[in-house]
C-alpha cells in the first residue's frame, strides 16, 4: 500500500497522463485534415473569416487543437493569420493565381511523366470514372464537386509517380488555390467539362509522353486563364 494510503487508486491514475499528448495530436490532426479538405475543394470562399471558437465548436473540441490546426494551415498558405489573431481564407490577386498556375505547369507534367511507366488499365478505368463524375459536376454547376473530382483525377495519376515530395508541393499549390478557384468557377457559364482530361487519358492509353506533358500543361494553364478572362 502507498504511504499515502491510496495505493490502488493512485497507481491506476498515473498511466492516463502519457496518453493526453497523443490524444491531443489525434484531435489536432483530425481538425487539420478536415479544414484542409474544405479549403482545397473550395468549400470556403476567399476572405472567409474564421474564429478559433467557431472551429472548436463545429468539431466539438477546445480552442487549443483548433489553434494548432490553423497554425499548420497558415504555414501552408491555406489560411491567413494576422498579428491580431484574425483567421481567414486568402484572397489571391490575378498575378498570384498566374504564378501558382505556372508552378502547376512545371510540377504536374513531371509527375505525370514519372507515373507513365506504372500506369495500367485499372488505373485508366478509375480515371475515366472520376472524369465522368467531374463532367456530371460541371453539368450540375456544382463548383465544390467539380474542384474535388478534378483534383481527384490528377492525384490518382500522380500517386503512381511515387514521388511524395513533389506531390506534396503540388497539393500545397492546390490548397492555396482552392477558395479562389471556387469563386472563379462560380462565375463561369459552363455546363460541360473542358476536353483536357480526355486528352490526358488518350495519351496514357497510347503511352505517349510528349502528348501527356502537353495535355497536362494545357489543362492547368488554359483552365486558369479561361477563368481569369
N, C-alpha and C positions, 0 to 999 in steps of 0.2 A: 504494500500500500504506500502511496505517496506520503511524504512527510506532511503535506498539506491536508491529508485526509480525503482527497478526491481523486485517488489514483485512477480508477477505471474511466470515469467520465473525462478527466483531464487528458488521459492518454489517447482517447478517441477523438478529441477535438483538434489535436495538432496536425494530423495528416491532411486536413482540408485546406490548410494555408497554401501549400505549394501549388494547388490546382487553381488558385484565384487568377494568377497571371496568365496561364494558358487559356482559361475560360475567357478572360478579357480579350485575349488575342483572337479567339474564335469569333466573338461578337463583333469586334472591330473589323475583321476580315469579311464577315457576312455583310455588314453595312457598306463597306468599301466596294465589294463586288456588285451589290445591288445598285448603288448610286452610279457606279462606273457604267453599268449597262444602260441605265436611264439616260445618262449624258451621251454616251456613244451612239445610241439609237435615236437620239433626237426627241426623247420624251419631255425634255426641258428646253424651253426656248432661250435664245440669247438674252443675257441680262436678267434672268430669273433669279430673284433674291431668295436665299435660303437662310434658315436660322438653325443653330445647333439644337435649340429646344424643340423646334418643329421636326427636325430629323430624328431626334431621340424619341419624340412622341410617336412618330409614324412607325418606328421599329420597336417600340416598347422597351427602350433602354435609356440609361442615363446619358448626359451630355458628354461624358468622358470618351466612350468609344466613338460617338458621333464626331467629336473633335479630332480624334486620331484619323478617322476615315477621311475627313475633309482636308486635313493637312497632307495626307498622302495624295489625294486627288489634285490638290493645288500644286504639289510638286510636279505632277504630270501635265499641268496646264489645262486640266479639265474643269477646274473651278478657280475663281479669283478670290483671294483672301486679303482684305485690306488691313492696314495697321489698326483700324478701329474695330476689327473683327467682323466686318461685313463680308458675307459669303454670297457669291453669285456665279452663274454660268458666264463664260466670256462672250463678249460681242466682238467679232472679228471684222477688220477692215477688208476691203477688196484686195489690197496688196497682201495682207496676211493670208487670205484664202488662196491667192495665186501661189504664194510661197509654199504653203502646205501641199497644194496640188502638185507643185514641182517636185517636192520630196517624194510624194507618192509615185510620181512618174519615174523617179530614179530607183526607188526601192522595189516596187511591185513587179516590174518586168524581170528583175533579177531573181526575186523569189519564185516567180513562175518558171523561169528557166531552170532553176535548181530543182523544182518539183517535177519537171517534164519527164526525166528518166524513171520516175516512180509512179507515174500515172497509169491507172488500169481501168478497165471497163466499168467496174463497180463505182469507182470514183466519178467517172464521167456521167454515169446514170444518176448519181447523187447530185451532181452539179446541175444536170438538166431538170431534176425535180425542184431544186432550190430556185432555179431560174423561172420555172413555171409559177412558183409561189410569188416571186418578185414581179412577174408580169401581172398576176392577179391583184397584187397590192397596188400597182400602177393604175389598173383599170378601176379599182375602188377608190383611187385617190387617197390612199392611206399612207401618209408620209412616214410614220413610225415603222409600219410593217415593211414599207419599201426600203428604208435605210437598213433595217435589221436583216432582211433577206439579201440585200445587196452585199453587205459586209460578210454575211454567212457564206455567200457564193465565193467571195475572194478568199476568205480564211480557210475554207475547205480545201482549196487548191494549195494555198501556201503552207499548210501544215505538212504537206508531202515534201516540202523543201528541206525539212529537218534542219532549219536554221533559226533556232529560237530567239537569238539576239536580234536578228534582222526583223523577224515577225513582231517582236515586242516594240521595235521602233515604229513599224507600220501601224500597229494598234494605238500607239500614243498619238500619232497623227490623226487617226480616225476619231479618237477620243476628243481631241481639240476641235475637230470639225463638226462633231455631232449636232449641237444646238443650231449652228448656223446653217448646216445642210437642211435641217428640218424647216427653218424659216424660208430658205431659198426655194426648196422643193414645193412648199405650200403655195408659192406664187405662180408656179407653172400651170399651164392649162393642157397638161399632157395626160392622156389616158392609156398610153402604151409605153412599155419599157424600151429603152434605147437598144439598138441591134448589137452592141459591142459584146455582150455576153455570148451571143450565138457565134460571133467570130472567134471568141476565145475557145469555146467548145470545139469548133471546127478545127482550129489549129492544134488542139490537144489530140483529137482523133487522128489527124494527119501526122502528128509528131513533128510539126513544122515550127522550129524555134524562132526564126525571124518573124513569121506571121503571128506567133504567140506574143512576142515582145511588142510588136506593133499594135496588136489588138488591145493589150493591157494598157499601153501608154495612151492610146486613143480613148479608151474607156475612161481613164482617170482625167485626162486634160480636157477633152471635149465636154464631158459631163459637167464639170465645174464651170467651165467658160460659158456653156449654154445657160446655166443658171444665173450667171452674173450679167448676162446681156438682156 
